[in-house]
Amino acid sequence: GKWHMGVNCKTRHDHCHHPLNHGFDYFYGMPFTLLNECQNTDDPELAKSLQETYWFYTQMIILAVFTLVIGKLVNLFPVKWKIIICLAICGLLHFISWFSSYGFTKYWNCILMRNHDIIEQPMNLQKTTSNMLKEAITFIERNKHRPFLLFVSLLHVHTPLITTEKFQGRSRHGLYGDNVEEMDWMVGRLLDVIDKEDLKNTTFIYFASDHGGFLEAHRGNSQLGGWNGMYKGGKGMGGWEGGIRVPGIVRWPEVLPAGTVIDEPTSLMDIYPTVVQLAGGAVPQDRVLDGHTLLPLLKGTERHSRHEFLFHYCGVFLHTVRWHQRDSGTIWKTHFATPVFQPETSGACFKRGICPCSGDGVAHHDPPLLFNLSQDPSEANPLSADTEPLFDTVMRRIRRAVEEHHRTLTPVPQQLSPYNNIWKPWLQPCCGMFPFCWCHEENNKA
């Protein structure tokens, strides 16, 4: 499915970020992510505000060149042709630099790979659902006689909502609902194969989402990114509950009783140590791991999550800290920074399209906002020293936890820097003779 970690570091073929260089033995899917451009929708998604800025400057340069040319022809400006030609060349280079980065997004980013080979560029989204499902099923059948780890990262329910004709119009909740129903059907097909191959009681299955609903995703009056109920905020907003609180569903019939509900905060970081324990391995001891095995909590040998603190980042910026106070069971949550909603009371960043992590689009709070999630899960009523007797005590404990957390971090290069977001031709995965990167796998066999 969707890898979204990239491919190359220094050359077009080094595959340093590829799944096969990070512990996996087989890969079928997108090395990047699903964008509106992959479906040729009218609304571009990749660096939308940056594209608008580039296009504005391009228009200004074009206007300046035309003005100088006309002025020169009618003798209004004593400008040399060399200056006009140089300005026109600079404008052309400016246009090429940004259009090559974003104008061909469908061809550069929307690609499908099997292992190290590109098999579709651009990918055929009408067939992607069935192809990925087929790959997952055949993987299970191929490995049913030995232990296996299958990670399926579905393109559903990510915008654009790629939904096959069979499921369009099924839901009362529009295209998003149709997409959810198709995802549900895909998961059901995988579970059917597990059952058919008599693997049900020996297979640990974990289903979850990586974030809450994307509130800014709209087409006209239709919301395309889901709904977060009573929880505030959504995807890409740092620490508001609506963007990070999602359910996890586990199935392991012979070991875990059906119908059990565990109301404890855990994290997707817990998957790694859980899988390592299931496989009989040991996690590395030379670093601090933020995840904890889920098995004691799932089996009932432990009543509380091992996460006393969870740190919620927006990019590289720590926005929010959650404290699961063990002696009382209270869950405190403090926001050091929150996105500035546009419009102010909308609960989302509709004017920007996505909330920023820093700069003028973020409000910093001193003192920080504090909520008692045990009593106020909607984060509607921030506490203060006047309304909460424990305010200062809680803030001191959280600040100490942040200091301890920072000591466990190792600085790394900024992956989301402007330079790293510019298209680099020498790193572009290409299935043909660059820049003619077009290919299609006619007979898609797993």
C-alpha positions as CSV (number, residue, x, y, z in Angstrom):
1,G,0.0,0.0,0.0
2,K,1.0,3.6,0.7
3,W,4.6,3.8,2.0
4,H,5.0,7.6,2.0
5,M,8.6,7.5,3.1
6,G,10.2,8.2,-0.3
7,V,12.7,6.2,-2.3
8,N,16.1,7.8,-3.0
9,C,18.8,9.8,-1.2
10,K,21.7,10.6,-3.5
11,T,21.0,8.9,-6.8
12,R,18.0,7.7,-8.8
13,H,18.7,4.1,-7.9
14,D,20.1,4.0,-4.4
15,H,16.6,3.2,-2.9
16,C,17.8,4.2,0.6
17,H,14.3,5.0,1.8
18,H,12.7,2.0,0.1
19,P,10.8,-0.6,2.3
20,L,13.3,-3.4,1.2
21,N,16.0,-1.3,2.9
22,H,14.0,-1.1,6.1
23,G,13.3,-4.7,7.1
24,F,10.6,-5.7,4.6
25,D,11.2,-8.6,2.1
26,Y,8.5,-7.7,-0.4
27,F,6.8,-4.4,-1.4
28,Y,3.9,-3.5,-3.6
29,G,2.5,0.0,-3.5
30,M,3.0,3.7,-3.6
31,P,6.4,4.9,-2.4
32,F,5.0,8.4,-2.0
33,T,1.4,9.5,-1.1
34,L,-2.0,9.9,-2.7
35,L,-2.6,13.4,-3.9
36,N,-5.5,15.2,-5.7
37,E,-3.1,15.5,-8.7
38,C,-3.1,11.7,-9.0
39,Q,-6.8,11.9,-10.0
40,N,-6.4,15.1,-12.1
41,T,-8.8,17.0,-9.8
42,D,-9.1,20.7,-10.3
43,D,-7.7,21.6,-6.9
44,P,-4.0,20.9,-6.5
45,E,-2.9,19.6,-3.1
46,L,0.9,19.5,-3.2
47,A,2.3,22.8,-1.8
48,K,-0.9,24.6,-2.8
49,S,0.0,28.0,-1.2
50,L,3.6,27.7,-2.6
51,Q,2.3,27.0,-6.1
52,E,0.0,30.1,-5.9
53,T,2.9,32.2,-4.8
54,Y,5.1,30.9,-7.6
55,W,2.3,31.5,-10.2
56,F,1.7,35.1,-8.9
57,Y,5.4,35.9,-9.4
58,T,5.4,34.3,-12.8
59,Q,2.5,36.5,-13.8
60,M,4.2,39.6,-12.5
61,I,7.4,38.8,-14.5
62,I,5.3,38.1,-17.7
63,L,3.4,41.4,-17.1
64,A,6.7,43.3,-16.7
65,V,8.2,41.8,-19.9
66,F,5.1,42.7,-21.9
67,T,5.1,46.2,-20.5
68,L,8.8,46.7,-21.3
69,V,8.3,45.3,-24.8
70,I,5.4,47.5,-25.6
71,G,7.1,50.5,-24.0
72,K,10.2,49.8,-26.1
73,L,8.2,49.5,-29.4
74,V,6.3,52.8,-28.8
75,N,9.4,54.5,-27.4
76,L,8.0,55.0,-23.9
77,F,10.9,53.4,-22.1
78,P,14.6,53.7,-23.1
79,V,15.3,50.1,-22.2
80,K,17.8,47.9,-24.0
81,W,16.6,44.7,-25.6
82,K,19.3,42.8,-23.7
83,I,17.6,43.7,-20.4
84,I,14.2,42.7,-21.7
85,I,15.6,39.4,-23.1
86,C,17.4,38.7,-19.8
87,L,14.2,39.3,-17.8
88,A,12.2,37.1,-20.1
89,I,14.8,34.3,-19.7
90,C,14.8,34.7,-15.9
91,G,11.0,34.5,-16.0
92,L,11.1,31.4,-18.1
93,L,13.6,29.7,-15.8
94,H,11.5,30.6,-12.8
95,F,8.4,29.1,-14.4
96,I,10.2,25.9,-15.5
97,S,11.7,25.5,-12.0
98,W,8.3,25.5,-10.2
99,F,6.3,23.9,-12.9
100,S,8.7,21.0,-13.2
101,S,8.3,20.5,-9.4
102,Y,4.5,20.7,-9.3
103,G,3.0,20.7,-12.9
104,F,4.0,17.1,-13.5
105,T,3.1,15.8,-10.1
106,K,0.9,13.0,-11.5
107,Y,3.9,11.6,-13.5
108,W,6.6,12.2,-10.9
109,N,4.7,11.2,-7.7
110,C,1.8,9.0,-8.5
111,I,3.7,5.8,-9.2
112,L,3.3,2.1,-8.3
113,M,6.2,-0.2,-7.5
114,R,6.8,-3.9,-7.0
115,N,9.9,-4.3,-5.0
116,H,12.5,-2.0,-6.7
117,D,10.7,-1.9,-10.1
118,I,8.3,0.8,-11.2
119,I,5.3,-1.0,-12.8
120,E,3.0,2.0,-13.4
121,Q,3.9,5.6,-13.9
122,P,1.5,7.3,-13.5
123,M,-0.6,4.7,-11.7
124,N,-4.0,3.6,-12.9
125,L,-6.2,4.5,-9.9
126,Q,-9.2,2.6,-11.4
127,K,-7.3,-0.7,-10.9
128,T,-5.3,0.1,-7.8
129,T,-7.8,-1.1,-5.3
130,S,-8.3,-4.5,-6.8
131,N,-4.5,-4.9,-7.5
132,M,-3.5,-4.1,-3.9
133,L,-6.2,-6.4,-2.6
134,K,-5.0,-9.2,-4.9
135,E,-1.4,-8.7,-3.8
136,A,-2.3,-8.9,-0.1
137,I,-4.3,-12.1,-0.6
138,T,-1.7,-13.8,-2.6
139,F,0.9,-12.8,0.0
140,I,-1.1,-14.6,2.7
141,E,-1.6,-17.7,0.5
142,R,2.1,-17.7,-0.4
143,N,3.2,-17.5,3.3
144,K,0.5,-19.4,5.1
145,H,2.8,-22.3,6.1
146,R,5.3,-20.0,8.0
147,P,5.2,-17.0,10.2
148,F,4.6,-13.8,8.3
149,L,4.1,-10.0,8.9
150,L,1.7,-8.3,6.4
151,F,1.5,-4.6,6.6
152,V,-1.4,-3.2,4.5
153,S,-1.5,0.6,4.3
154,L,-4.7,1.2,2.4
155,L,-5.2,4.2,0.1
156,H,-8.7,4.4,1.6
157,V,-9.9,6.8,3.2
158,H,-7.4,9.3,2.0
159,T,-8.3,12.2,-0.4
160,P,-8.9,12.0,-3.3
161,L,-11.4,9.4,-2.4
162,I,-10.7,6.7,-5.0
163,T,-13.8,4.6,-5.0
164,T,-14.7,1.9,-7.6
165,E,-17.9,2.1,-9.4
166,K,-19.3,-0.9,-7.5
167,F,-19.3,1.2,-4.2
168,Q,-20.3,4.6,-5.5
169,G,-23.6,5.8,-4.2
170,R,-23.9,3.1,-1.5
171,S,-23.6,5.3,1.5
172,R,-25.9,8.0,2.9
173,H,-22.7,9.9,3.7
174,G,-21.6,10.8,0.2
175,L,-18.3,9.9,-1.4
176,Y,-16.5,9.6,1.9
177,G,-19.1,7.1,3.2
178,D,-18.7,5.1,-0.1
179,N,-15.0,5.0,0.4
180,V,-15.3,3.8,4.0
181,E,-17.7,1.0,2.9
182,E,-15.2,-0.1,0.2
183,M,-12.4,-0.1,2.7
184,D,-14.6,-2.2,5.1
185,W,-15.2,-4.7,2.3
186,M,-11.4,-4.9,1.5
187,V,-10.6,-5.6,5.2
188,G,-13.4,-8.2,5.2
189,R,-11.9,-10.0,2.2
190,L,-8.5,-10.2,3.9
191,L,-10.2,-11.6,7.1
192,D,-12.0,-14.1,4.9
193,V,-8.7,-15.4,3.5
194,I,-7.2,-15.6,7.0
195,D,-10.2,-17.7,8.0
196,K,-10.2,-19.8,4.9
197,E,-6.6,-20.7,5.3
198,D,-7.3,-21.7,9.0
199,L,-5.0,-18.9,10.3
200,K,-7.6,-17.2,12.4
201,N,-6.5,-18.4,15.8
202,T,-2.8,-18.0,15.2
203,T,-2.9,-14.5,13.6
204,F,-2.7,-11.3,15.5
205,I,-4.6,-8.6,13.5
206,Y,-4.5,-4.9,14.4
207,F,-6.5,-2.3,12.5
208,A,-6.2,1.5,13.1
209,S,-5.9,4.8,11.4
210,D,-2.9,7.1,11.5
211,H,-4.9,10.2,12.2
212,G,-8.4,11.7,12.6
213,G,-10.6,13.2,9.9
214,F,-9.2,15.9,7.5
215,L,-11.5,18.7,8.2
216,E,-10.2,21.1,5.4
217,A,-10.8,18.6,2.6
218,H,-13.9,19.9,0.8
219,R,-15.3,19.9,-2.7
220,G,-18.1,22.5,-2.8
221,N,-20.4,21.7,0.1
222,S,-19.2,18.1,0.4
223,Q,-16.8,17.2,3.2
224,L,-14.3,14.7,1.9
225,G,-12.1,14.1,5.0
226,G,-14.3,12.5,7.6
227,W,-15.8,13.7,10.8
228,N,-14.4,13.7,14.3
229,G,-17.5,13.8,16.4
230,M,-17.3,15.7,19.7
231,Y,-13.5,15.9,19.5
232,K,-11.9,19.2,18.6
233,G,-9.7,19.7,15.5
234,G,-8.5,17.3,12.9
235,K,-5.6,15.9,10.8
236,G,-2.4,17.9,10.8
237,M,-3.2,20.1,13.8
238,G,-0.6,19.1,16.3
239,G,-2.4,17.9,19.4
240,W,-6.2,18.5,19.3
241,E,-8.0,15.3,20.0
242,G,-9.9,15.2,16.7
243,G,-6.6,14.8,14.8
244,I,-5.0,12.1,16.9
245,R,-7.7,10.1,18.8
246,V,-8.6,7.1,16.8
247,P,-9.8,3.6,17.8
248,G,-7.7,0.5,17.5
249,I,-9.4,-2.8,16.7
250,V,-7.6,-6.1,17.6
251,R,-8.6,-9.7,16.6
252,W,-6.9,-12.8,17.9
253,P,-9.7,-15.2,18.8
254,E,-7.8,-18.0,20.6
255,V,-6.0,-15.5,22.9
256,L,-8.1,-12.4,23.3
257,P,-11.8,-12.6,24.2
258,A,-14.3,-10.9,21.9
259,G,-16.1,-7.7,22.9
260,T,-13.4,-6.4,25.3
261,V,-13.2,-2.6,25.4
262,I,-10.0,-1.0,26.7
263,D,-10.2,2.7,27.4
264,E,-6.6,3.5,27.8
265,P,-4.3,5.8,25.7
266,T,-1.9,3.9,23.5
267,S,0.0,4.8,20.4
268,L,0.9,3.5,16.9
269,M,4.4,3.5,18.2
270,D,3.4,0.5,20.2
271,I,3.0,-1.7,17.1
272,Y,6.8,-2.2,16.7
273,P,7.5,-3.5,20.2
274,T,4.3,-5.6,20.1
275,V,5.3,-7.3,16.9
276,V,8.8,-7.9,18.1
277,Q,7.5,-9.6,21.2
278,L,5.0,-11.7,19.2
279,A,7.9,-12.8,17.0
280,G,10.0,-13.8,20.0
281,G,12.6,-11.1,19.5
282,A,14.0,-8.3,21.6
283,V,13.9,-4.6,20.9
284,P,17.2,-2.7,20.7
285,Q,18.6,-1.6,24.0
286,D,21.0,1.1,22.7
287,R,18.2,3.8,22.4
288,V,15.1,5.0,24.0
289,L,12.0,3.6,22.4
290,D,8.8,5.6,22.9
291,G,6.5,2.6,22.1
292,H,5.5,-0.2,24.6
293,T,4.2,-3.7,23.9
294,L,0.4,-3.8,23.9
295,L,0.1,-7.5,24.9
296,P,-0.1,-7.1,28.7
297,L,-2.9,-4.5,28.3
298,L,-4.7,-6.7,25.7
299,K,-4.4,-9.8,27.8
300,G,-5.5,-8.1,31.0
301,T,-2.4,-8.7,32.9
302,E,-2.0,-4.9,33.2
303,R,-4.9,-2.5,33.7
304,H,-3.3,0.7,32.7
305,S,-1.4,1.8,29.6
306,R,2.4,2.0,30.1
307,H,2.3,5.5,28.5
308,E,2.4,7.9,31.4
309,F,3.3,10.7,28.9
310,L,2.6,11.1,25.2
311,F,4.2,13.9,23.3
312,H,2.3,15.2,20.3
313,Y,4.3,17.0,17.6
314,C,3.5,19.1,14.6
315,G,6.4,18.6,12.3
316,V,9.5,19.1,14.5
317,F,7.6,21.3,17.0
318,L,6.2,20.0,20.3
319,H,2.7,21.3,20.6
320,T,1.0,19.1,23.2
321,V,1.7,16.8,26.1
322,R,-0.7,14.2,27.5
323,W,-0.2,13.0,31.1
324,H,-1.9,9.8,32.2
325,Q,-1.7,10.3,36.0
326,R,-1.3,6.8,37.3
327,D,-2.3,7.4,40.9
328,S,-5.6,9.0,40.1
329,G,-6.3,7.8,36.5
330,T,-6.9,11.4,35.4
331,I,-5.7,12.3,31.9
332,W,-4.3,15.8,31.7
333,K,-3.4,17.5,28.5
334,T,-1.6,20.7,27.9
335,H,-1.2,22.7,24.7
336,F,2.0,24.9,24.3
337,A,0.9,25.9,20.8
338,T,-2.3,25.5,18.7
339,P,-3.1,26.3,15.1
340,V,-4.9,29.6,14.4
341,F,-8.3,28.6,12.9
342,Q,-9.4,30.4,9.8
343,P,-12.2,31.6,10.1
344,E,-11.6,31.9,13.9
345,T,-14.6,29.9,15.0
346,S,-14.5,27.3,12.2
347,G,-12.4,24.7,14.1
348,A,-10.2,24.3,11.0
349,C,-7.7,26.1,8.8
350,F,-10.0,26.4,5.8
351,K,-8.3,29.5,4.2
352,R,-4.9,27.8,4.3
353,G,-6.1,24.3,3.3
354,I,-3.9,22.8,6.1
355,C,-2.8,24.1,9.5
356,P,0.9,25.2,9.8
357,C,3.1,24.0,12.5
358,S,4.9,27.3,13.2
359,G,5.0,31.0,12.2
360,D,2.0,33.4,12.3
361,G,-0.4,30.5,11.8
362,V,0.3,29.2,15.3
363,A,-0.7,30.6,18.6
364,H,1.7,30.1,21.5
365,H,0.2,29.9,25.0
366,D,1.9,31.2,28.2
367,P,0.7,29.8,30.5
368,P,-0.2,26.7,28.3
369,L,-3.7,25.6,27.9
370,L,-4.6,22.8,30.3
371,F,-7.5,20.3,30.0
372,N,-8.8,17.4,32.1
373,L,-9.7,14.9,29.3
374,S,-11.3,12.6,31.9
375,Q,-14.0,15.2,32.3
376,D,-13.7,17.4,29.2
377,P,-12.7,15.1,26.2
378,S,-14.0,17.9,23.8
379,E,-11.3,20.2,25.1
380,A,-13.9,23.0,25.4
381,N,-13.0,24.4,28.8
382,P,-9.4,25.3,29.4
383,L,-8.4,25.2,33.1
384,S,-6.4,27.9,34.9
385,A,-4.8,28.4,38.3
386,D,-8.1,30.0,39.4
387,T,-10.3,27.2,38.4
388,E,-8.1,24.2,39.0
389,P,-6.2,23.8,42.3
390,L,-3.8,21.3,40.8
391,F,-2.9,23.6,37.9
392,D,0.6,24.5,39.0
393,T,1.4,21.0,40.2
394,V,0.3,19.4,36.9
395,M,2.2,22.0,34.9
396,R,5.4,21.4,36.9
397,R,5.2,17.7,36.4
398,I,4.6,18.0,32.6
399,R,7.4,20.5,32.2
400,R,9.8,18.1,34.0
401,A,8.6,15.3,31.7
402,V,9.3,17.5,28.6
403,E,12.8,18.1,29.8
404,E,13.4,14.3,30.3
405,H,11.9,13.6,26.9
406,H,14.2,16.2,25.2
407,R,17.3,14.5,26.7
408,T,16.3,11.3,24.8
409,L,16.2,12.9,21.4
410,T,19.0,12.9,18.8
411,P,19.1,15.8,16.4
412,V,18.5,14.8,12.7
413,P,18.5,16.9,9.5
414,Q,15.2,18.7,8.8
415,Q,13.3,16.5,6.4
416,L,10.6,19.1,5.6
417,S,13.0,21.9,4.8
418,P,12.3,24.0,1.7
419,Y,15.3,22.4,-0.1
420,N,14.0,18.9,0.6
421,N,10.5,19.8,-0.8
422,I,11.9,20.9,-4.2
423,W,11.9,18.4,-7.0
424,K,15.3,17.0,-7.7
425,P,15.6,15.4,-11.2
426,W,18.6,13.3,-10.2
427,L,16.4,11.5,-7.5
428,Q,13.3,11.0,-9.6
429,P,12.2,7.4,-9.9
430,C,11.7,6.7,-13.5
431,C,10.6,3.6,-15.4
432,G,11.9,4.7,-18.8
433,M,14.5,7.1,-20.2
434,F,14.3,10.2,-18.0
435,P,12.4,12.4,-18.4
436,F,10.0,10.2,-20.4
437,C,8.8,8.2,-17.4
438,W,5.7,6.4,-18.6
439,C,4.9,2.8,-18.2
440,H,2.0,0.5,-17.5
441,E,1.9,-3.2,-16.5
442,E,-0.6,-4.8,-18.8
443,N,-0.8,-8.2,-17.0
444,N,-0.6,-7.3,-13.4
445,K,0.3,-10.7,-11.7
446,A,1.3,-11.0,-8.1
